[in-house]
């Protein structure tokens, strides 16, 4: 993960924590990690944080 991607994922984490204040941070972190792992090995990384945020948000909304 590049520094820029790492920073974007951190921002995703902060946005999801604000959007789901009743969800423990560890659950948010685990959800983001699971979604992020799905993109491991993809060479084009520009949109990974966006995709991670969308899928993690969907997952957290259904809990």
HELIX and SHEET records of a PDB file:
HELIX    1   1 UNK A    3  UNK A   19  1                                  17    
HELIX    2   2 UNK A   25  UNK A   37  1                                  13    
HELIX    3   3 UNK A   48  UNK A   61  1                                  14    
END                                                                             
